[in-house]
Amino acid sequence: MSIITLTTDYGLKDHFVGSLKGKLLSEYNQSIIIDISHNIDPFNISEACYIINAAYSNFPKGTVHLIGVDIERNRETQHLAIQWNDHYFICADNGILSILTHKIMPQKMVAINIHDRLLPDASDLDLFTKVACHLAKGGLLNVIGKEIQELKVVTEMQPIISTDTNSILGYVVYFDHFGNAVTNISKKIFLEIANNRPYEIKFRNKQIKTIFAKYSDIGISENYPIKNYEGQKLAIFNEAGYLEIAIFKSNPSQIGSANSLLGLKYRDSVSIEFKN
């Protein structure tokens, strides 16, 4: 089974996604092509990283993940293919992979160097197609690139732990379909720093003092139906393991969302402060 996943900022209005799938099937008609998302905000590497990180581990080992976000090759950005956690990732060296591999070292990384083997008018997407199919067929990384030891590092969106470990400062990196604001503060970091201390989540002059296990846990009183809590703010660690600020039963087009009702926006800071 040869699975190739697609994560892009191409949207679905234009022909790009369909053309990409056609190129892949023309190169390797036995591949299984799975869409992760094509609605990444244009050139938003933090959002792309969150989506990939949340999805990749649900696929079998050996899956090839093609990331078509900000892929244009230039004098500052090369094309990469890496093996990481027994999966393969193809991407521009624009910071996405450095965020993804922040905690786990890649097994192997190469700078792709087969551009001259393609036709003169071949696009960056043609190259990614060729590499994805090569890896899906069981090909080696060394055949399509030169081994490297470092990735371009992007640190601006990493959570910051205070020197006294009394706070974690993170940022909103993504808004999901329901308008919930996903931060880059992971449950793992929270548990390491919290040490069972009381805490308060702060953002835009608002506070939340409890992180629920699931959305419906907000209905803490048995004297009121769950419906009475609709529209209230809450925090959970979502299924990807990241702190999420949400509105219970949010509907962006009717009730509102964390984005519209709480005023949260991309890159807004969210802090967790602990009390000794």
Disulfide bonds with the S-S distance in Angstrom:
none
